[in-house]
Amino acid sequence: MILLGGVGIVELDPSLGPTVLASTPSSTGLGLLADGTFAVLTGSLVERVDPANPMPETLFDGSPDGVTTSALVVAPDTVPEPEGAQLAALLALLALAVRRRS
Amino acid sequence: MGRSRRSLTRVRPLALVAAIALAASIARADGLLYRPGDVILLQHLARPSPVNRIVALNPATLAMTPISAGQDLSSDEVLLSGGFDENGDILVLISAPNNTSSLVRVDAQTGTQTTMPTTIAGGCNPSGPLARLGDLLYVPTATDLLAVDLATGDATPITQGGFLVTISALRSQTPRHRCCLEPSKAISFASPLRRNGSHWSPSSEVRFQQRSQEIRFP
């Protein structure tokens, strides 16, 4: 399991103990992105942190404009999207609903 | 001509109702102010005039979509933490006067805000995202997972003897009464409690599974 600890992003395996995945001191917010990287909140800065890459990518920096981010959450990936399968199902249902007599 | 055309068609009510429901679902998803996987930021703007706002950040394109535009929250309040309910609407826990906290629901399609009628006695100091399941709001703190009864505002720690974690991905997910964690996510508690009416008591029926990425609530 992944924690946001005082030193940064920590993976805690009950049998192996903690492993620091990325050093993000003073961070106050953490979310898992769809690509497996992390969104990390530190002050006014929101960064993408990839444990495999030592250089974080800035997603948003509010300091020049006086914007402070107090918390972040990642939108669930389970929100239904109008995918092709859904549209196809809709068309099939409509065809079934209004069926021409032969 | 019209009469003969009507005679050639037959409407199946059940299929029509299903089609309408599916169309409504598609329309709702298409009208969301955020996309799945967006990072929802709770922000305080210092200028030109102090205001709180909520925006969605697309981590792939860095595009920002205002969610609370035109209806920004009062700058007098502090946005403590956020989460989602079963409908995808955004929940924001804010600090309120008199050592209380209150919950605001932000419609994911319109940005319209609704303040929940009850305040949380004693306030909350969340350490991670919120999750709402039915009439309960789950709030992780530095020492406990709180279950807040949204009808009464009562906050009950439902963990005993756990160790301190920051939950980074607790979120609600259908079906109801089930809460999933994203892969390899953060939660660990020693003795979760079970809700029985208005009381909480130790029970083995509530399982917090660290490795299976899933926890179940009563």
Interface residues (C-beta under 8 A of the other chain):
Chain A: M1 I2 L3 L4 G5 E11 L12 P14 L30 G31 L32 L33 A34 A39 V46 R48 L59 F60 G62 D65 G66 V67 T68 T69 S70 A71 L72 V73 V74 A75 P76 D77 T78 V79 P80 E81 P82 Q86 L87 A89 L90 L93 L94 L96 A97 V98 R99 R100 R101
Chain B: S7 L8 T9 R10 V11 R12 P13 A15 L16 A18 A19 L22 A23 S25 I26 R28 A29 D30 L32 Y34 R35 P36 G37 D38 V39 I40 L41 L42 Q43 H44 L45 A46 R47 A56 L57 P59 L62 M64 V78 L79 L80 S81 G82 G83 F84 G88 P126 G128 P129 L130 V165 T166 S168 A169 R171 S172 Q173 T174 L181 E182 P183 S184 K185 A186 I187 S188 Q210 R211
